[in-house]
Amino acid sequence: MKNLKKSYHHGNLKEELIEKGIEIINEMGEEKLSLRYVAKMCGVSNAAPYTYFKKKEDLLEAISNYIWKMLAKELNETREKYRNKEELLVKLGKKYVTFFCENSRYYHFIISRNNMKIDLLSEFSKSENDNQNAFNILKTEATKVFEKYNIPPESIQDKIIAMWALVQGLVTIVTMNNLSFSEYWEKKIEEIIKSSCMIPSL
């Protein structure tokens, strides 16, 4: 077990509490998480976290929203950068994978949750939760591409699920402990997504 370090950057306490909560869960397990312990590790009073969270479950929900909101932001930036370009879907898939590879502590937290909701069934979800917003970016852009090729709606849904499974699987593989691989992962990730992307030949 690593020794957790106390830290508190004045002016951004809520984010510091969230980041420290993630660290505690990954290093010690969720059962060790409490608002009092997070406060202690951030070097603030026991009462300070209650400004933002009424109970432990509120902090856990905030952690999940924090992670998905950051991912959605990066996916949206990638979408704007490659909008209307042929490689957009590949770049979005790569961003999803590299985001969690660069922040493996976030991924380990996310996969430990049993209350994450992703709507794979409807064409577009009206849900405002942050994890759905991140997925909607991928789903929206994939739908636009597939519709250009007159692919039936039911087939589009299948392809989107397959693409989601691909990037999710890549994250799981790349974030495995003691994984040995001789090539540079970032380049390889893009090649795998490109070769697996189920788009008709351009």
Secondary structure by P-SEA (a helix, b strand, c coil): ccbbbbbbccccaaaaaaaaaaaaaaccccccccaaaaaaaacccccccccccccaaaaaaaaaaaaaaaaaaaaaaaaaacccccaaaaaaaaaaaaaaaacaaaaaaaaacccccccccccccccccaaaaaaaaaaaaaaaaaaaacccaaaaaaaaaaaaaaaaaaaaaaacccccccccaaaaaaaaaaaacccccc
